[in-house]
């Protein structure tokens, strides 16, 4: 049983690394979009886009998390992305 726990924890650790990489890539892309919006004098915040993202991740969710839980995680991600600095 201890070996099983060790293997599962190693997989969790690897997945955590992938999540960090993906979050930083998302931040880079968000900052690029922000720069383009600023150059075009467009509003930085687009509530309709945020709603579409939350709806989409709920649709992508196959569980075991509930859609609302996945959407809550993404609300936190979107909040952090809005606060990110170049």
Secondary structure, 3 states (H helix, E strand, C coil): CHHHHHHHHHHHHHHHHHHHHHHHHHHHHHHHHHHHHHHCCCCCCCHHHHHHHHHHHHHHCCCCCCHHHHHHHHHHHHHHHHHCCC
